[in-house]
Each structure stands twice: as structure tokens, then as C-alpha cells.
Amino acid sequence: LYQYAEQLIEKGKAYVDSLTREELAQYRGTLTEAGRPSPYRDRTAAENLDLFRRMRAGEFAEGDHVLRLKGDLASANMKMRDLPIYRIMKAHHQNTGDRWCVYPLYDFAHCLSDSIERITHSICTLEFENNREVYDWILDNLDVPQPQPHQHEFARLALTYTITSKRKLLELVEQKHVSGWDDPRMPTVAGMRRRGYTPEAIRAFCERIGVAKNNSQVDVALLEFAIRQDLEARCPRWFGVVEPLRLVVDNWSEKETDTIEDVPRFRGDTVCRGLPFGRVLLIERSDFEVTPPAGYERLAPGRTIRLKYGYNAEYASHTVGADGQVLEVHVRIDKASRGVKKEQGSYPELRRIHWISEKHAVAAEVRLYDRLFLEEEPGSEGRDPIASLNPSSLVTTVGYLEPAAAALSPGERLQLERVGYFIVDATSGGLVLNRTIGLKDSWSKAPAEASPEQVREQRRQARAEEKAQSARKGEEVALTAAQEGWGARGLNAD
């Protein structure tokens, strides 16, 4: 880079200026007035080389001199008005110590580093559009290898409920709002990998939204949709509970043992595994309500539910602790209902819930991750994004999984049925599950006065609308990108 700077001096394309910082700003002009030539602009190449080499040797103080391009002082692009490209900086460098006392500025280092590294397409965001003229000017006026790299500007990928500013992300790390750059809530490659996002899901998301030349925000729900769609096909299904509630089967003795066979890992899979069944089971706490709201179809007083792949279980009683929290629920099972399919007509259709035998359960630390911010545009209108941090973006609990979970390896992905998609954390000791993304449950959105039939219909319509909306958004973004491409080629987008 230094040699290229000397080459510009020798060609009369750069000069050492001795104006102060304030004088530089005055001589540069304004958006409506052309700049004025510096009194040092006509120094000879020999004078400039001598001064520049003495700058490098540390002979001058910081701010005494600066190397500037000899551009167009009347250019409408302020960047072209004798842009500074090298300044004196007496800073200790980790590789070269104190040997260098001059360092290049961004616009000079950018294009030449691309050329040296044989970059063909230098991708920038839209705010660097004015820099492209400088980028090309420097390469055109130097003996650089051909073909030259070219700068392309596109709109940054801005997601709702997300910040991508490195400065703001650094604040999150330094202020301990997150555990580090690889925290699964961080929008970094390391964070997304640790959370369980797959490259295929991210590529599918990017293909769906396309590339635009106008700044806009993309709904993070589109990314979540792509992740769910990818993980649905690749994640084996497991039984596990993350907020356990004891379920005691009154008509099953402690000595009785059973294994529920024909439990598939994938939907429709012919290869199945067995799950041990005992007197005491663990179910999700949300699967029992003493006073169920309208539309609630799970276990409650006076109701019967189906233990998935197992038996029909009828509510018998429940016990409550001093704090009013339910401690355990007692049920009686219909032993004749095992293996009976609802299509056979012997039993009515029942809500199915998953379960784990307490005696055989494998404990795991479960980290339930959610969106890091509560606001759709954190930090907009000058607000501090840290003020809108989601206090529930990480909830850590102890969950219980089926016995085979003892053999899970770091990096393995799985779906806990009716709970969400998880990945076994690779950086923690023991069995730790990071939730990649949850499975939606829309029953709580139903109005209190709705009947169960109305709630089911509302859920069906909501799922259909969600799919249609996702498809529409993908089509709109793709069409916008296509129209911009047509306009760039001089075609009528209509």
C-alpha cells in the first residue's frame, strides 16, 4: 500500500498537504461551493516524496501533514475533492511495533486491498455508493493487475427485532447482556451456528427475500419460517418436557413395567423405538389447568386425554402446594385403549399429550432462547436499543428426556415434540439443549367467549393465512428485486 502511495506521488496524482484539520475543512468547500486548492498542492514530486518518507520515519507529529489525492475540487462528489489517503499515526502495531508512523485511510486501503487479494466483486451497502468513484479513480491511476475489482452496492439485510451494528453488538458483549459473540441470541455466524440454524435454512431465506437496492426491513418471521421448514425434515422427534409436572397413574402399580412400542423418530417412519411406561410420568405443566380457559383441550378436572402412543387417561384428582401451585395430577388409564387408533371408532378423538417416565428420564439443562429485543426496530428514532432488551430472551430450566438422550452428542439436532427444535450445545459440559426455535401454539390467542369448535376453526384459518402471507411476502420481495434489475438494464418494470 505504501509503495502504491509513492507511485501516485511520482505520477503527480498525490501530494503532501500541511494544512491543519480546520483549514482542510474550509478549503474543501460545501455542497454548493467548489473547493479551493491548498497552497501546498503544487509541491513537486521530489518534495512530496521527501516529506512522505520523513512522515513514515516519524520525523513529524500527528496532524502536521497528510497525503491527499489530487482530484477534482469542483466535483459534486465531496469525496473527489483531494481526499486524504495517508495520515501520521504514532501507534504501536501488533505486528510491526513502532516501525511504521503512517497508516492508510479506508478509501485508499479498500480498493487496493481488494486488488491485492484478487477480489472481483466488492460488496458494500448503499451508504458507500459515493465511495465508488474514489475506488475506481485510485485503481485507474495505478499500475494494478487486470482485471480490476469493482464495487457493487446493495441494501443491507435489516431484520426486525434485530441489530447488526458491530458497535451496538460490542456494547451487548461488554456490558454482559449476552454471554459473548457466540451467544445464540446474537446475529453472528457463530451465534446462529450455536443456536442450531442451518446453512440451508439461511440460504433459503436469502433466496426468498432476494437482493434489493432500496433500504427496507425484512420481517424476522420469514427467517423463522425458513428455519422451521428446514428443521422439520431433518430433525428426529423426541419426547421431552421442559416444565415438568408429575402425573401419577392410580391404577398402575409400582412393580408394573411396560414399553410403548412403535414410536417413530420421523413422521411416517417405519423404524420405531420403545418408550418405558411407569406409574409416575412427567408431562408439561401447560398440559394441565385447574380452571381451563375457553378453547383449552388438554387435561383438566372431568376430562380425558390420550397419552401419545399409549393410553387414554381420565382425570382423577390433583394436589396443590402451600403456594397454590399444582404439585401433581392423578389419573386412571384405560388399559384396553393401548394401540387403539381413533379411526377404529372405539374411542372419541382426544387431545394427545407427550410424557416421560419419571423413573427412566434423563435430565438436561434446557435453554429457551427467544428474540433479543421487544421492539420491531430497536434503536430507531435515536433510542438506545439496550432499553428494549427482552428480559425473557433466555429462560434456563431443567428438562427431562427419554432414556436414549443419554447418548446424544454435541451438535445433534432434535425436535422435542410439541415443544420446539433444539441443538445439543457444543461448548458446555453435560447435556445442554439450546432451543433453536419454538413450535407455535395459537390457542392462547383465542377470545375467551369462543367455543372449542370456533377455536379449532380459528387455528385452521390462522395457519392457512400464515402460509399465504409468507408466500406473498416472498413473491413481493422477489418481484421488487426483479423490477430493480429490469430498471438497471433500461427495461420497463411494468
C-alpha positions in Angstrom: 0.0 0.0 0.0 2.8 2.4 0.8 4.5 1.6 -2.5 1.3 2.4 -4.3 1.1 5.7 -2.5 4.6 6.6 -3.6 3.6 5.6 -7.2 0.7 8.2 -7.0 3.2 10.9 -5.8 5.6 10.1 -8.7 2.7 10.4 -11.2 1.7 13.7 -9.8 -1.6 12.3 -8.6 -1.0 12.8 -4.8 0.7 15.5 -2.7 1.6 16.1 1.0 -0.6 18.8 2.5 0.4 20.8 5.6 -3.0 22.4 6.3 -4.5 22.0 9.8 -7.7 19.9 10.2 -9.8 23.1 10.4 -8.1 24.6 7.3 -8.7 21.3 5.4 -12.4 21.6 6.1 -12.5 25.2 5.0 -10.6 24.6 1.7 -12.8 21.6 0.9 -15.8 23.8 0.1 -19.5 22.9 0.5 -22.2 21.1 -1.4 -23.0 24.4 -3.3 -19.4 25.8 -3.4 -16.4 24.3 -5.1 -13.3 23.6 -3.0 -10.2 25.8 -3.1 -6.7 24.5 -3.9 -4.4 24.1 -1.0 -1.3 26.4 -1.0 0.8 23.1 -0.8 -1.0 21.5 -3.8 1.8 22.4 -6.3 4.7 20.9 -4.4 7.0 18.9 -6.7 7.0 15.1 -6.8 10.5 15.2 -5.2 9.3 17.4 -2.3 6.3 15.2 -1.7 8.3 12.0 -1.7 10.8 13.5 0.7 8.1 14.7 3.1 6.2 11.4 2.8 9.2 9.3 3.6 10.0 11.6 6.6 6.4 11.2 7.7 6.9 7.4 7.6 10.2 7.7 9.6 8.4 9.5 12.4 10.0 12.9 12.0 6.7 14.8 12.3 4.0 15.0 14.9 0.5 13.6 14.2 -1.6 16.2 12.3 1.5 18.0 10.8 1.0 16.6 7.3 -1.4 14.4 5.4 -1.1 12.7 2.0 -4.0 13.7 -0.3 -5.2 12.7 -3.8 -5.1 15.4 -6.4 -8.7 15.1 -7.5 -11.3 17.5 -8.8 -12.0 20.3 -6.4 -15.2 21.3 -8.3 -16.7 17.7 -8.2 -20.2 17.4 -6.9 -18.9 14.3 -5.1 -17.2 15.7 -2.0 -15.1 12.5 -1.8 -13.3 13.5 -5.0 -12.1 16.9 -3.6 -8.5 15.9 -2.8 -9.3 13.1 -0.5 -6.8 12.3 2.3 -5.3 8.8 1.9 -2.4 8.6 4.4 -2.0 10.2 7.8 0.6 10.3 10.6 -0.3 7.9 13.4 2.3 7.0 16.1 0.5 3.9 17.3 2.0 0.6 18.4 1.2 -2.1 15.9 0.8 -5.7 17.0 2.9 -7.0 14.1 5.4 -4.2 13.2 5.8 -2.5 16.6 6.7 1.2 16.3 8.4 0.9 12.9 5.6 2.5 10.9 4.3 6.0 11.7 1.9 6.4 8.7 -1.2 4.5 8.0 -3.6 4.4 5.1 -7.2 5.6 5.3 -10.2 3.5 4.4 -10.9 4.6 0.8 -7.2 4.0 -0.2 -6.8 0.7 1.6 -10.2 -0.7 0.4 -9.8 -0.8 -3.3 -6.1 -1.7 -3.3 -6.6 -4.5 -0.7 -9.3 -5.9 -3.0 -6.9 -5.7 -5.9 -4.0 -7.4 -4.0 -6.3 -10.1 -2.8 -7.8 -10.6 -6.3 -11.3 -9.7 -5.2 -13.6 -9.5 -8.3 -16.9 -8.2 -6.7 -16.5 -5.9 -3.6 -19.9 -5.9 -2.0 -20.9 -2.8 0.0 -24.0 -1.3 1.5 -25.7 1.7 -0.1 -24.0 4.3 2.0 -20.8 3.6 0.2 -22.2 4.5 -3.2 -20.3 7.8 -3.2 -17.1 6.0 -2.4 -17.2 4.0 -5.7 -15.9 6.9 -7.7 -12.8 7.1 -5.5 -12.5 3.3 -5.6 -12.3 3.4 -9.4 -10.2 6.5 -9.6 -7.4 5.1 -7.5 -7.3 1.8 -9.4 -7.4 3.6 -12.8 -4.4 5.8 -11.9 -2.2 3.0 -10.6 -0.5 0.1 -12.3 -2.6 -2.6 -10.7 -3.2 -6.2 -12.1 -6.1 -6.6 -14.5 -9.0 -7.1 -14.4 -9.7 -4.6 -11.7 -12.2 -5.3 -8.9 -15.5 -3.5 -9.0 -17.6 -2.2 -6.1 -21.3 -3.2 -6.0 -23.7 -1.6 -3.6 -26.8 -3.3 -2.2 -29.3 -2.7 0.6 -28.1 -4.2 3.9 -30.1 -7.1 5.2 -32.0 -5.4 8.1 -34.2 -7.7 10.2 -36.9 -6.7 12.5 -36.2 -7.3 16.3 -32.5 -7.3 15.4 -29.5 -5.0 15.4 -26.4 -5.6 13.2 -24.3 -2.6 14.1 -21.0 -4.0 15.4 -20.7 -1.1 17.8 -24.0 -1.9 19.4 -23.3 -5.6 19.4 -20.0 -4.9 21.1 -21.9 -3.0 23.8 -24.1 -6.0 24.4 -21.0 -8.2 24.9 -19.0 -5.7 27.0 -22.0 -4.9 29.3 -22.7 -8.6 29.7 -26.2 -8.5 28.3 -25.1 -11.6 26.3 -22.5 -14.3 27.1 -20.3 -13.4 24.1 -20.1 -13.0 20.3 -21.3 -16.6 20.0 -24.3 -16.2 22.3 -27.2 -17.9 20.4 -29.2 -14.7 20.5 -26.6 -12.8 18.6 -27.0 -12.2 14.8 -23.5 -13.5 14.2 -22.4 -16.6 12.3 -21.0 -18.1 15.5 -24.2 -17.3 17.4 -26.5 -18.7 14.7 -24.4 -21.9 14.4 -24.6 -22.4 18.2 -28.3 -21.8 18.2 -28.8 -24.5 15.5 -29.6 -22.5 12.4 -28.6 -24.5 9.3 -26.7 -23.1 6.3 -29.5 -24.4 4.1 -32.2 -22.5 6.1 -30.2 -19.2 5.8 -29.7 -19.7 2.1 -33.4 -20.5 1.5 -34.3 -17.3 3.5 -31.9 -15.2 1.4 -33.2 -16.7 -1.9 -36.8 -16.0 -0.7 -36.2 -12.3 0.0 -33.8 -11.6 -2.9 -31.4 -8.7 -3.2 -32.7 -5.1 -3.3 -31.3 -1.6 -4.0 -33.6 0.1 -1.6 -33.2 0.1 2.2 -36.0 -1.7 4.0 -36.6 -4.1 6.9 -37.3 -7.8 6.4 -39.7 -9.4 8.9 -37.7 -11.8 11.1 -40.7 -14.2 10.8 -39.6 -15.0 7.3 -36.2 -16.3 8.7 -38.0 -18.2 11.4 -40.3 -19.8 8.7 -37.3 -20.9 6.7 -35.7 -22.4 9.8 -38.8 -24.3 10.8 -39.3 -25.6 7.2 -35.7 -26.9 7.1 -35.6 -28.4 10.5 -39.0 -30.2 10.1 -37.5 -32.5 7.6 -34.1 -33.1 9.2 -34.8 -33.3 13.0 -35.8 -36.6 14.6 -38.6 -36.4 17.1 -38.0 -37.0 20.8 -40.2 -37.0 23.9 -39.1 -34.4 26.5 -40.7 -32.0 28.9 -39.1 -28.6 29.9 -41.6 -27.6 32.6 -42.3 -30.9 34.3 -45.5 -31.7 36.2 -45.9 -35.2 37.9 -48.7 -37.3 36.6 -49.5 -40.3 38.8 -51.4 -43.3 37.3 -53.5 -44.6 40.1 -54.4 -47.9 38.5 -50.8 -48.8 37.7 -48.6 -50.4 40.3 -45.0 -49.5 41.1 -43.9 -53.0 40.1 -45.7 -53.0 36.7 -43.4 -52.4 33.7 -44.3 -51.8 30.1 -42.7 -50.4 27.0 -44.7 -48.5 24.5 -43.5 -49.7 21.1 -44.0 -48.3 17.6 -42.9 -44.8 18.4 -41.3 -43.3 15.2 -38.5 -40.8 15.1 -39.8 -39.2 11.9 -43.4 -38.8 10.8 -44.4 -41.9 8.8 -41.2 -43.6 9.6 -41.3 -47.5 9.8 -38.2 -47.6 12.1 -39.5 -47.1 15.6 -38.2 -47.2 19.2 -39.8 -48.1 22.5 -40.6 -45.8 25.4 -40.7 -47.2 29.0 -44.1 -46.6 30.8 -44.4 -46.4 34.6 -46.7 -45.4 37.4 -45.3 -41.8 37.7 -44.9 -39.8 34.5 -43.8 -36.3 33.7 -45.9 -34.0 31.5 -45.7 -30.4 30.5 -47.1 -28.1 33.2 -49.1 -26.3 30.5 -50.9 -29.5 29.7 -53.0 -29.3 32.9 -55.3 -26.5 34.0 -57.4 -26.5 37.1 -59.7 -23.9 35.5 -59.2 -24.1 31.8 -59.8 -21.1 29.6 -62.1 -21.3 26.6 -60.7 -23.4 23.8 -58.4 -25.3 26.1 -58.4 -29.0 25.1 -55.8 -30.6 27.3 -56.1 -32.3 30.7 -58.4 -30.7 33.3 -60.8 -31.8 36.0 -63.5 -34.0 34.5 -61.6 -34.6 31.2 -59.9 -37.5 29.5 -56.8 -37.1 27.3 -54.6 -39.5 25.4 -51.0 -40.2 26.4 -49.4 -40.1 22.9 -48.8 -43.6 21.5 -50.0 -45.0 24.9 -53.3 -45.0 26.8 -56.4 -42.9 27.4 -56.0 -41.2 30.8 -59.0 -39.9 32.8 -58.6 -37.1 35.4 -58.9 -38.4 39.0 -57.6 -35.7 41.3 -54.8 -33.2 41.9 -52.8 -31.9 44.8 -51.8 -28.3 45.5 -48.9 -26.9 47.4 -48.9 -24.1 50.0 -48.1 -21.6 47.3 -51.2 -22.6 45.3 -49.2 -24.4 42.6 -50.3 -27.8 41.4 -47.8 -30.4 42.7 -49.1 -33.5 40.9 -52.1 -34.8 39.0 -53.7 -38.2 39.4 -55.3 -40.1 36.5 -56.7 -43.5 35.7 -55.9 -45.1 32.4 -58.0 -47.3 30.2 -55.6 -50.3 29.6 -57.8 -51.5 26.8 -57.1 -48.3 24.9 -53.5 -49.0 24.2 -52.7 -49.1 20.5 -56.3 -48.4 19.5 -56.5 -45.9 16.7 -59.1 -43.2 16.7 -60.2 -44.2 13.2 -61.4 -47.5 14.6 -64.3 -45.7 16.2 -64.0 -47.4 19.6 -62.8 -44.1 21.2 -63.6 -40.5 20.6 -60.9 -38.2 19.3 -58.9 -37.0 22.3 -56.2 -34.4 22.7 -52.8 -36.1 22.7 -50.0 -35.0 25.1 -46.4 -36.3 25.3 -45.0 -37.7 28.5 -41.8 -39.2 30.1 -41.5 -42.0 32.6 -40.0 -40.2 35.7 -38.0 -43.3 36.7 -36.3 -43.5 33.3 -36.0 -39.8 32.5 -32.6 -38.2 31.6 -32.1 -34.7 33.0 -30.8 -31.9 30.8 -30.2 -28.2 31.1 -32.6 -26.6 28.6 -32.0 -23.0 27.4 -35.1 -21.5 25.9 -34.0 -18.7 23.6 -36.3 -16.0 22.1 -35.9 -12.7 20.3 -33.4 -10.5 21.9 -35.4 -7.3 21.6 -39.0 -6.4 22.3 -39.2 -3.6 19.7 -39.6 -4.2 16.0 -36.9 -1.6 15.2 -34.6 -1.4 18.3 -32.7 1.8 18.4 -34.9 3.7 15.9 -35.6 7.4 16.4 -32.4 7.8 18.4 -33.5 5.5 21.2 -31.0 3.2 22.9 -31.6 -0.4 21.7 -30.5 -1.8 25.0 -33.5 -0.2 26.6 -35.7 -2.6 24.6 -33.9 -5.8 25.5 -36.3 -8.7 26.1 -35.9 -9.9 29.7 -37.2 -13.3 28.6 -34.9 -13.8 25.7 -33.2 -16.6 27.7 -35.0 -18.8 30.2 -33.0 -21.7 31.6 -34.7 -24.7 33.1 -34.1 -28.4 33.9 -35.9 -30.6 31.4 -36.3 -34.4 31.2 -35.9 -36.5 28.1 -36.5 -40.1 27.1 -33.6 -42.6 28.1 -31.9 -42.6 24.7 -31.0 -38.9 25.3 -28.0 -40.0 27.4 -26.2 -40.9 24.1 -26.8 -37.5 22.4 -23.7 -35.8 21.1 -22.8 -32.1 20.8 -24.2 -30.6 17.6 -27.0 -33.1 17.2 -30.4 -31.5 16.3 -33.7 -32.8 17.5 -37.3 -31.8 17.8 -38.9 -32.2 21.2 -42.5 -33.0 20.3 -44.9 -30.1 20.8 -42.0 -28.0 22.4 -39.6 -26.9 19.7 -36.4 -27.5 17.8 -33.2 -27.9 19.8 -29.5 -28.5 19.3 -27.1 -30.1 21.8 -24.7 -27.3 22.9 -21.1 -28.0 21.9 -19.5 -25.5 24.3 -21.0 -26.6 27.6 -20.3 -29.6 29.8 -23.0 -32.1 30.3 -26.2 -32.4 28.4 -27.3 -28.9 27.4 -30.1 -28.2 24.9 -30.3 -24.8 23.1 -33.7 -24.1 21.7 -33.3 -23.1 18.0 -36.9 -22.1 17.6 -40.3 -22.9 19.1 -43.4 -24.6 17.7 -46.3 -22.3 17.6 -49.3 -22.8 19.8 -52.1 -20.4 19.0 -54.8 -21.5 21.5 -53.9 -18.7 23.9 -54.8 -16.1 21.2 -58.4 -17.3 21.1 -61.1 -15.0 22.5 -62.4 -16.1 25.9 -66.0 -16.5 24.7 -65.1 -18.8 21.8 -66.3 -22.4 21.7 -63.9 -25.3 21.1 -65.2 -25.7 17.6 -64.7 -22.0 16.9 -61.2 -22.1 18.3 -60.3 -25.1 16.1 -61.6 -23.2 13.0 -59.7 -20.0 14.0 -56.5 -22.0 14.3 -57.0 -23.6 10.9 -57.6 -20.2 9.3 -54.6 -18.6 11.1 -52.3 -21.4 9.9 -53.7 -21.0 6.3 -53.2 -17.2 6.4 -49.7 -17.6 7.8 -48.7 -19.8 4.9 -50.3 -17.5 2.4 -48.8 -14.4 3.9 -45.3 -15.9 3.9 -45.7 -16.9 0.2 -46.9 -13.4 -0.6 -44.0 -11.7 1.1 -41.6 -13.9 -0.7 -43.2 -13.1 -4.1 -43.3 -9.4 -3.4 -39.6 -9.2 -2.4 -38.6 -11.3 -5.4 -40.7 -9.1 -7.7 -39.1 -5.9 -6.3 -35.6 -7.3 -6.8 -36.6 -8.3 -10.4 -38.0 -4.9 -11.2 -34.9 -3.2 -10.0 -32.9 -5.5 -12.2 -35.1 -4.6 -15.2 -34.7 -0.9 -14.4 -30.9 -1.2 -14.3 -31.0 -2.8 -17.8 -33.2 0.0 -19.1 -36.4 -2.1 -19.3 -39.9 -1.0 -18.3 -40.7 -2.8 -15.0 -44.4 -2.6 -15.9 
